[in-house]
Amino acid sequence: MTSTSPTAESLKTTESQPVMFFDGVCGLCNRSVDFVLARDPKGVFLFSPLQGETSRKRLTENDRQQLGSLVLADGDRLYRRSSAVVRILLKLGFAWKLLGALL
């Protein structure tokens, strides 16, 4: 009999992955998620809408109300707006890392 529940090891991996929080009903936000997904073949990032349960657990009420904003949770740090974009670029790969470093 095999268990379908995640192991402690896989939960640790998931919790240590950066999470990109975005407005789930915004077209531009969804395109930014598509952009990151297309350039993240290693699956570094996880994604969660600001309106979802994960954001309720990990973000402040103010962060969840700023629907026009992007929030990146990376470890125990939160990055907002342009700081989040720069951190995402730094994690995407060589060419994007260069652009992120310039910003």
Protein Blocks (a to p, Z undefined) as FASTA:
>chain_A
ZZfbdcfklmmmmmmpccddddfkbmklmmmmmmmmmmmmnomaccddfkbmklmmmmcf
klmmmmmbccddehjbccehjlmmmmmmmmnomklmmmmmmZZ
